[in-house]
Amino acid sequence: MRYPALLIASLVMSACSAYRLHEAEMPGAPPRGAGRICVLRSSASAWAATFVVRDNGRLVGATRGGTFFCYFAGVGRHHITSESDGTDEATVVVADGRRYYLEQDTSNTFGYVRADLRWVDEQTGYEMMRGSEHSALVDAPDGEVLRSGVAPAR
């Protein structure tokens, strides 16, 4: 009986995240010298937990269950992290005009929530987006810089 209480406490604390998301329009084609990366979260596990996403150390967005976001990334190597109770990492070399889809599969072990990142093909990415809501990060804790536009390539 102790584990359901831990799960409920975990969900309540996760829902009180300092990162606020809001429904948003999908960005169009990437500008010259950039690609578009979409981070997709469709897992029903840990639905209320917020996963903060950084690209080369810079805050680019966040997801909550059933949401996704897209951003433009400059041509070059990008190291992406997804943070919750634990952190997972993925790397990609962005080419001009290309689109990339990063799935945040979710694991929840007795209230310890983390994303398991994996790149998916374009068809899978589109299918995942169809059942999800596009959101944008509109608020973050003090000291966090909300960015928009093209993430600098290394």
N, C-alpha and C positions, 0 to 999 in steps of 0.2 A: 504494500500500500504506500510505502515511502516514495517509490519511483514516480507514480503519477503526480504526487505533490511537487516533486522536483521539476517535472516537465511543465506543469502549470506555472510555477514560479519563473522558470526559464522563459516561457512565452510572454509572461507579463513584463518581465524586465527587458526583454528584447523589443517589445512594442514601444517602449519609452525611449527609443533611440534619439540622440541629438541630431541625427541626420534625417532631414525631412524630404520626402519625395512627392512629386506632383505629376499628374498626367501631362504628357507633352506631345508635340508634333514630332514626327520622324524627320531627321535631317535628310536632305537630298543627296545628290552626288557629291563626293568629296572634291575639294578644290584641287587645282594642279599642285603636284608635289606632296599629295597626301592619299591615304586610304581611309576606309571606314571600318571601325571595329564595333561590333554589337556584342554586348554581354547579356546572356539570356539565362533566366532562372525560371524553370517550370516545375521543379520538384515540389511536392506537397509537404515534404518534411520541413520542420522549423519555419513554417509559413510566415510568422510574424517577425522573425529575426532579420535584421538589416545587415547586408554584406557590403562593406565599403571597398571600392575598387580604385587602385592606383596604377598609373602607367609611368614607368621610369621615376617612381617616387612621388609623382604628382597626383592629387585627387582628381579623378575624372568622372566618378559617379558612384551610385549605390543601387542595390536591388533589394526587394522584399519579395516574398513568394508570388509567383505569377506575373512578374514584371521583367522588363528588359530596358536597356538604354543603348544608344549608339553614339559614337563620337568620332571625330576626325583625328587621325594620327599621322604625323609627318613620316615621310619615307625613311626607312632605316630600322634598326633593331629596337624592339620594345619589350621591356620586362614588366609583366602585369601581375599584380598581387590582388587577392581577394581576402579581406580580413573580416573575421567574426570572432568566435572564441579561439580559433586557430587560423593560420594563414596558409593559403596554397598559392602556387606561382605557375605562370605560363610565359613563354617567350615566343615572339613572332618577328619576322623581318618583313616590314610593310613595303609593298611595291605601289607605285603611283597608280591611283584609280581602282585598286583592288578592294574587295570587301571580305571581311573576316568575321567569324562567328565563334564566340567563346561561351561554352555552356558551363554554368555553375551548378553541377549536381550537388546535392546537399546530403551530408551525413549528420546524424544527431544521435549521439551515444550518451544516454543518461543526462541529457541537458547540455552536453558539450557539442556545440554546433560549429561546423566548418564546411567550406565549399571544396569540392573536388573539381578542379578545372580541366576541361578538355576541349580542343578545337573540333568543330563539326563542319561538315561540308555545307555549301550554300543551300541545297535542297532541305536538309535537316534544319538549318537555321531558319529558313522561311516557315517551315511547318511549326517550329517552336514559337515563332513570333505571332503566328495566326491565333494561337490560344492564349496570348499574353497581352498585357497592357504596356505601352511604351511610357516610360516615366523619366523625369529629370530630377536631379538633385537640386533642391532649391534652398536648402539651409544646412549648415554644418556648424559644429562647435567653434567657439572662438579660437583663433589661431589657424584654422583650416582655410585654405584659399580655394574658393569655388572658381573653376576655370571653364572657359568655353573656347571654341575654335580648334586650331591644330596643335596637337601635343608635339613638342620639339623632338626631333630625332636625335639620336646620339651622334 
